[in-house]
Amino acid sequence: MAEAGSPRPDDADPYEFSTPTSVVYEETGNYDIGLETVYTGQFRYNGSPWLPVSGVAVVPSDPRGASIWETVTRNVAEDCVDNPDGWACRSPWLTTPPWEK
């Protein structure tokens, strides 16, 4: 993919903003992510037009691990106190620890 990078606009939603280099994963899991940067060059002298430098420099990065997760949101009308059988109310993060009961 030959696309130059650029910063994300300050007002862009980081979860919705996509670029030509964005990747959509079909499944959650752990992935090795790598990057290869290709440098090209040009030069000019004494006001001449820009002239290309022959060849390219290819610089690969070491792969890094990334854990890809899926996020699901739901609108709910009650909290888990009012409806303990509601969506996500059985989550281990929402239960009272035994020592606090």
C-alpha positions, 0 to 999 in steps of 0.5 A: 500500500503506497499511502503517505501518513498524516495526523488524525484531525483533532475533531475526528472520533478515533473509533470512527475515523479511517484512513487509506491505511486502516485495517478492519479485522474480521475476528478478535484475537492476537495479531503480529502487526508489522510496518515497512517504510519505503523512502524515495528521494529527489533533489535539485540544484541552482533552481533546477527542477526536482530530479528523482534519486534512483533507488529506494530505501526499505526499512521494515519494523519489528512486528509488535503484538496487538490484541484485537477486541470487539466492542458491543454496546446496548441501550438499556432502560434499567440498571442491574439493581432494578433488573438483575437479569438484564443485559450484562448484569451477570458480568463478573465486573458488575458483581459485588465481591463476596467480602463486600456482601 
